[in-house]
Amino acid sequence: MSFEGVPSVGVGGVETSRESEEAGSERSDGGAGEDAGRVVEAVDLTFGYAATPVVEDVSFGVDRGEYVGVVGPNGSGKSTLLRLVLGLHEPDAGSSRLLGHPSLAFAERERVGYVAQDVTENTTRMPITVAEVVLMGRFPHAGFGRVTETDREHAREALRTVGIEALADRKITALSGGQRQRAYIARALAGEAELLVLDEPTVGVDAESVDAFFDLLADLNEEGMTILLVEHDIGAVLERASRVICLNREVYFDGSPAAFAGSDALERAYGTALGLGAKTEADPGGDRS
């Protein structure tokens, strides 16, 4: 695999941010400064593209080392919520913090790996190799824009970690959807990211690759990586995540997968989306909004 001749220029492809707890336990919604245990903090977030809010009064936190899966019907505000906590949208009301800093002012982009929903489609226009994509994760660390051998070794190790070292010299456009997702996670690892934020990462990926992809996320989380995942496959979230947030504009549930499976939150959230029912009050021992 070759990392020679990789240009020391801007970043493309996957975006970086700016730009197991039981249900019923309490979570803090405030605090200032860098909290060693808190990675994401959202307080009363509200945002709309028009008069109707897409996200309304949403509060939650993600602690270091957690694996949080966000589920909800199409159009429920899941992707918008990710972009709000990453500082890519400015909320109409409320606030969010990322790694102890206000999200809108967050500047340490290398600390967060963000794989956007359409990233695999965008790569069809990127005539570069997998090695070059992964090495881009080192650009924030490269002094005076120079990629060093240490940077290249970080990239090699990231490729080994995600299991695509043999694909390093292939064009990113020649990879399958699942292989591209691994390449972008490798880029985040090469940049020494502390948080992975993934928006529907398995869309368009074949079933076998999906299982392997979730195995990779589980391994990374076991090694200490904090993961915030939006995913349409509710079964995968229940099986893999340590915590579930169910969203349909508002938070219908925030707690453990076991408590979610035993609640009526899914019916209420999806029923509202289908016009089948109205939101009810949160269950005392289950939902947290």
C-alpha positions in Angstrom: 0.0 0.0 0.0 1.3 3.4 -0.9 0.8 6.7 1.0 3.5 8.5 -1.1 2.6 11.6 -3.1 -0.6 12.3 -1.1 -1.3 16.0 -1.5 -1.4 18.2 1.6 -4.6 20.0 0.7 -8.1 20.3 2.0 -10.5 17.6 3.3 -13.2 15.9 1.2 -15.6 13.0 1.4 -16.8 12.3 5.0 -17.5 15.4 7.0 -16.0 16.2 10.3 -17.9 18.4 12.7 -17.4 22.0 12.5 -17.6 23.0 10.4 -25.3 1.5 29.3 -27.7 3.1 31.3 -31.1 1.8 32.5 -34.3 3.8 31.8 -35.3 6.1 34.6 -31.9 7.3 35.7 -31.3 11.0 35.7 -29.1 12.9 33.3 -27.8 16.4 33.7 -28.9 18.9 31.0 -26.4 21.7 31.8 -22.9 22.4 32.8 -20.1 24.4 31.3 -16.5 23.8 30.4 -14.9 20.5 29.4 -16.6 17.6 31.1 -14.4 14.5 30.9 -17.5 12.3 31.0 -19.9 14.2 28.7 -19.3 14.2 25.0 -22.6 15.6 23.7 -25.1 17.8 25.6 -28.3 19.1 24.0 -30.7 21.3 26.0 -34.2 22.2 24.8 -33.1 22.2 21.1 -35.8 23.5 18.7 -35.2 24.0 14.9 -37.5 24.3 11.9 -37.0 25.0 8.2 -40.3 26.8 8.1 -43.0 27.6 10.6 -43.3 24.0 11.9 -40.4 22.8 14.0 -38.6 19.7 12.8 -37.0 19.3 16.2 -38.8 20.6 19.3 -37.5 20.9 22.9 -35.1 18.0 22.6 -32.7 17.4 25.5 -30.3 14.6 25.9 -26.6 13.9 26.7 -24.1 11.3 25.5 -21.4 10.2 27.9 -17.9 9.1 27.0 -17.9 5.5 25.9 -21.6 5.2 25.2 -23.1 3.7 22.1 -26.4 5.6 21.5 -28.8 4.7 18.7 -31.4 7.2 17.5 -34.5 5.8 15.8 -37.7 7.3 14.5 -39.9 7.5 11.4 -38.8 9.2 8.2 -39.0 12.9 8.6 -38.8 12.8 12.4 -35.8 15.1 12.7 -33.1 12.6 13.3 -30.6 13.9 10.8 -31.4 17.5 11.7 -30.7 16.7 15.4 -27.3 15.3 14.5 -26.4 18.5 12.5 -27.6 20.6 15.4 -25.4 18.9 18.0 -22.5 19.1 15.5 -22.9 22.8 15.1 -23.8 22.5 11.4 -27.2 24.2 12.0 -28.0 27.0 14.4 -31.0 26.2 16.6 -34.0 28.4 16.8 -34.0 27.9 20.6 -32.0 25.9 23.1 -28.3 25.0 23.0 -25.8 22.2 22.5 -22.3 21.4 23.5 -19.8 19.2 21.9 -16.8 17.8 23.9 -17.3 20.6 26.4 -17.6 23.5 24.0 -20.6 25.3 22.4 -21.4 23.3 19.2 -21.5 26.4 17.0 -18.1 27.5 18.1 -16.5 24.0 18.1 -13.2 24.1 16.2 -11.3 20.9 17.0 -12.7 19.1 14.0 -10.4 16.1 14.2 -12.0 15.0 17.5 -15.3 14.1 15.8 -15.7 11.8 12.8 -19.0 12.5 11.0 -20.2 10.2 8.3 -23.1 11.9 6.6 -26.1 10.2 5.1 -25.1 10.8 1.4 -21.4 10.4 1.8 -21.2 7.2 -0.3 -23.0 8.9 -3.2 -20.7 11.9 -3.0 -17.6 9.7 -3.4 -18.6 8.8 -7.0 -17.0 12.2 -7.9 -13.8 11.6 -6.0 -11.0 10.2 -8.2 -8.6 9.4 -5.3 -7.5 6.2 -3.5 -8.7 4.8 -0.3 -5.2 5.5 1.2 -5.6 9.2 0.3 -9.1 9.4 1.8 -7.9 7.9 5.1 -4.7 10.1 5.2 -6.9 13.2 5.0 -7.8 12.4 8.6 -4.3 13.4 9.5 -4.4 16.8 7.9 -5.4 18.7 11.1 -2.4 17.1 12.8 0.1 17.8 10.0 2.4 20.6 10.9 2.8 23.3 8.2 0.6 21.1 5.9 3.3 18.4 5.7 2.2 14.8 6.0 4.9 12.8 7.8 5.7 9.1 8.1 4.0 9.2 11.5 0.9 10.4 9.8 1.1 7.7 7.2 1.5 5.0 9.9 -1.6 6.3 11.7 -3.5 5.9 8.4 -2.1 2.4 7.9 -3.1 1.4 11.4 -6.6 2.8 10.8 -7.0 0.7 7.6 -5.9 -2.4 9.5 -8.4 -1.7 12.3 -11.4 -1.5 9.9 -10.1 -4.5 7.9 -9.5 -2.9 4.5 -5.8 -2.6 4.4 -5.7 -4.6 1.2 -7.9 -2.0 -0.6 -5.6 1.0 0.2 -4.5 1.5 -3.4 -8.0 1.2 -4.9 -10.0 4.2 -6.1 -12.6 5.0 -3.5 -15.1 5.0 -6.4 -14.4 1.3 -7.0 -15.5 0.2 -3.5 -18.8 -1.1 -2.4 -21.0 0.9 -0.1 -19.9 -1.1 2.9 -16.3 -0.8 2.1 -16.6 3.0 1.6 -18.2 3.4 5.0 -15.2 1.5 6.5 -12.9 3.8 4.6 -14.5 6.9 6.2 -14.5 5.4 9.6 -10.8 4.7 9.1 -10.3 8.3 8.2 -11.9 9.3 11.5 -9.7 6.8 13.4 -6.6 8.1 11.6 -7.5 11.6 12.9 -7.8 10.2 16.4 -11.5 11.0 16.7 -13.1 10.6 20.1 -16.7 10.5 18.8 -18.2 8.8 15.8 -21.4 10.3 14.5 -23.1 8.2 11.8 -26.3 9.1 9.9 -28.0 6.1 8.3 -24.6 4.5 7.5 -26.1 1.2 6.2 -28.4 2.7 3.5 -27.6 1.0 0.2 -25.3 -1.6 1.8 -25.9 -5.3 1.3 -27.0 -7.4 4.3 -23.8 -9.3 4.8 -21.8 -6.1 4.8 -24.3 -4.5 7.2 -23.6 -7.3 9.8 -19.9 -6.9 9.4 -20.2 -3.1 9.7 -22.1 -3.3 13.0 -19.5 -5.8 14.3 -16.9 -3.2 13.6 -18.8 -0.5 15.4 -19.2 -2.9 18.4 -15.5 -3.5 18.4 -14.7 0.2 18.3 -17.1 0.9 21.1 -15.6 -1.9 23.2 -12.2 -0.2 22.8 -13.6 3.1 24.1 -15.0 4.9 21.0 -18.2 7.0 21.7 -20.8 6.4 19.0 -23.9 8.4 18.2 -25.8 6.6 15.4 -29.0 7.4 13.5 -30.3 4.1 12.0 -33.5 2.9 10.3 -32.9 -0.7 11.4 -34.5 -0.7 14.8 -33.6 -4.4 15.4 -29.9 -3.6 14.9 -30.1 -0.7 17.3 -31.8 -2.8 20.0 -29.2 -5.5 19.5 -26.1 -3.4 19.3 -26.5 0.0 21.1 -26.2 0.5 24.8 -29.0 3.2 24.8 -31.9 4.1 22.5 -33.4 7.5 21.8 -36.7 7.4 19.9 -37.5 10.6 18.2 -40.4 12.1 16.2 -39.8 15.8 16.5 -39.8 15.3 20.3 -38.1 12.6 22.4 -40.5 9.7 23.0 -38.0 7.5 24.8 -34.5 7.7 26.1 -33.2 4.6 27.9 -31.9 1.1 27.6 -32.8 -1.2 24.7 -34.6 -3.7 27.0 -36.8 -0.9 28.5 -37.5 0.4 25.0 -38.5 -3.0 23.7 -41.0 -3.3 26.6 -42.5 0.1 26.2 -45.1 1.5 23.8 -42.8 4.3 22.7 -42.3 2.9 19.2 -46.1 2.6 18.6 -46.6 6.2 19.9 -43.8 7.7 17.9 -44.6 5.9 14.6 -48.3 6.1 15.2 -48.1 9.9 15.3 -46.1 9.9 12.1 -48.9 7.8 10.4 -51.7 9.8 11.9 -52.8 6.9 14.1 -52.5 8.4 17.5 -51.4 11.3 19.7 -48.3 11.6 21.9 -49.0 10.6 25.5 -47.2 11.4 28.6 -43.9 9.7 29.2 -44.0 6.5 31.3 -42.5 7.1 34.7 -40.1 4.2 34.6 -39.3 4.2 30.9 -39.3 7.2 28.7 -37.1 10.3 29.4 -37.7 13.4 27.4 
